[in-house]
């Protein structure tokens, strides 16, 4: 027995699936034995399963970045599992929660034998990815504007330090600002090409 059709119906990945189709997908899941002292998965691990939270809470923690608290119903780690990418976050399940696991290989095999559902699933997946890319682009644009504004203000402060009467703080403040300005230059930000389009510098 897996998650109920009513719990799967609100998951975007299964949008457009009928009641019987959701029930047939539900039986592919297996309940996870929860250990609150161990993460459900951790950063860098190979992604093989996607998870469904139907009760309780799961905390997603990206080191030195964001922390998200997920509540049911929530699908977790589906993009990594379906693409084989390493995990980028640590997932911790709170005690008393209910989490189901679905191996990516199992859902892929199921959809291969139910091709109409497979096409619907693929369309839903593309929609999820497109939405994520759009939100990431908005976030990156906001961050870029913040970096530009910060860079301009640091340059202005550096000029203020140079034009002001020298004090014991002048040199260390100037050097700190100069270092930050240098590090924030666009040339210092790395761009990694996709694996299918490997690039080399000569």
C-alpha positions in Angstrom: 0.0 0.0 0.0 1.3 3.4 -0.9 0.1 7.0 -0.8 -3.6 7.6 -1.6 -4.7 9.0 -4.9 -6.0 12.1 -3.1 -2.5 12.7 -1.8 -1.0 12.4 -5.3 -3.6 14.5 -7.1 -2.2 17.9 -5.9 1.4 17.0 -7.0 2.2 18.9 -10.2 4.2 16.0 -11.6 1.0 13.9 -11.7 -1.3 16.7 -13.0 -4.0 15.3 -15.4 -3.7 11.7 -14.1 -7.1 10.0 -13.5 -8.1 8.4 -10.2 -7.2 4.9 -11.3 -3.9 6.1 -12.8 -3.0 7.8 -9.5 -3.8 4.7 -7.6 -1.6 2.6 -9.9 1.2 5.1 -9.4 0.7 5.0 -5.6 1.4 1.3 -5.3 4.9 1.9 -6.7 5.9 3.8 -3.6 7.3 2.2 -0.5 7.1 3.7 3.0 10.5 5.0 4.4 11.6 4.0 7.9 12.4 7.3 9.4 15.5 7.9 11.6 15.4 11.6 12.8 19.1 11.3 13.6 20.0 10.6 9.9 19.3 12.6 6.8 16.9 11.3 4.2 19.7 12.2 1.8 22.7 14.4 1.9 24.6 16.8 -0.4 26.7 15.1 -3.1 24.9 11.7 -2.8 23.8 10.0 -6.0 20.0 10.6 -6.6 18.1 7.4 -7.2 14.7 7.9 -5.5 12.1 10.6 -5.4 10.2 11.1 -2.1 6.6 12.1 -1.2 5.9 13.7 2.2 2.3 13.0 3.3 2.5 13.8 7.0 4.9 15.9 9.2 7.8 18.0 8.0 11.0 17.7 5.9 13.7 20.4 6.2 15.9 21.0 3.1 19.2 22.6 3.9 21.6 23.8 1.2 24.9 24.5 3.1 25.7 28.2 3.3 22.5 29.1 1.5 18.8 28.5 2.0 16.7 26.4 4.4 13.3 25.3 3.3 10.6 23.6 5.5 8.3 21.4 3.5 4.8 20.3 4.5 2.5 17.7 2.9 1.8 16.9 0.3 5.3 17.6 -1.1 7.4 15.8 -3.7 11.1 15.9 -2.8 14.1 15.3 -4.9 12.3 14.4 -8.1 14.5 16.4 -10.5 17.7 14.9 -9.1 16.3 11.3 -9.1 14.9 11.5 -12.7 18.1 13.1 -14.1 20.7 11.3 -12.0 22.2 14.5 -10.7 24.0 14.5 -7.3 21.9 15.9 -4.4 22.4 19.6 -3.8 20.7 19.8 -0.4 20.4 17.8 2.8 16.9 16.5 3.7 16.1 15.9 7.3 12.8 14.3 8.3 11.1 15.3 11.6 10.1 12.5 14.0 6.6 11.1 13.4 6.5 12.1 9.7 5.4 9.9 6.9 7.6 9.7 3.8 7.3 7.5 0.8 10.1 6.5 -1.6 9.8 5.8 -5.4 12.9 4.6 -7.3 13.3 6.6 -10.5 13.9 3.4 -12.4 10.6 2.0 -11.2 8.5 5.0 -12.4 10.4 5.1 -15.7 9.7 1.4 -16.3 6.0 1.9 -15.4 5.7 4.9 -17.8 7.5 3.0 -20.6 4.7 0.5 -20.6 2.0 3.2 -20.2 3.2 5.6 -22.9 0.2 8.0 -22.9 0.8 8.6 -19.2 4.5 8.9 -19.9 3.9 11.8 -22.3 1.7 13.5 -19.8 4.3 12.9 -17.1 7.0 14.4 -19.4 4.9 17.5 -20.2 4.4 18.0 -16.4 8.1 17.5 -15.8 9.1 20.1 -18.5 6.6 22.6 -16.9 8.2 22.1 -13.5 11.7 22.5 -14.9 10.7 25.6 -16.9 9.1 27.2 -13.7 12.3 26.4 -11.7 14.5 28.0 -14.4 12.3 31.1 -14.5 12.4 31.5 -10.7 16.2 31.0 -10.7 16.6 33.6 -13.4 14.6 36.1 -11.4 16.6 35.4 -8.3 19.9 35.7 -10.2 18.8 39.0 -11.7 18.0 40.3 -8.2 21.4 39.1 -6.9 23.2 40.7 -9.9 21.6 44.0 -9.3 22.5 43.8 -5.6 26.1 43.1 -6.5 26.2 46.0 -8.9 24.8 48.4 -6.3 27.1 47.1 -3.7 30.1 47.5 -6.0 29.3 51.1 -6.8 28.9 52.0 -3.1 32.2 50.3 -2.2 34.0 52.3 -5.0 32.4 55.5 -3.7 33.5 54.7 -0.1 37.0 53.9 -1.3 37.2 57.4 -2.9 35.9 58.9 0.3 38.7 57.2 2.2 41.3 58.4 -0.3 40.0 62.0 -0.1 39.7 62.2 3.7 42.4 63.0 6.2 44.5 59.9 6.9 43.9 58.1 10.2 45.1 54.7 11.5 41.9 53.2 10.0 42.4 54.6 6.5 44.8 52.0 5.1 43.0 48.9 6.4 39.6 50.2 5.4 40.9 51.1 1.9 42.6 47.8 1.5 39.5 45.9 2.6 37.3 47.8 0.2 39.8 47.3 -2.6 40.0 43.6 -2.1 36.1 43.3 -2.0 35.9 45.4 -5.2 38.4 43.1 -7.0 36.7 39.9 -5.9 33.3 41.2 -7.0 34.4 41.8 -10.6 32.5 39.8 -13.2 35.6 38.1 -14.4 35.9 36.3 -11.0 32.6 34.5 -11.4 32.8 31.0 -12.8 30.6 29.6 -15.6 30.5 25.9 -15.9 29.6 24.5 -19.3 27.1 21.6 -19.5 28.7 18.1 -19.6 27.5 17.6 -23.2 29.3 20.7 -24.3 32.7 20.4 -22.6 34.9 23.4 -23.0 38.7 23.9 -22.5 40.8 27.0 -22.0 44.0 27.3 -23.9 
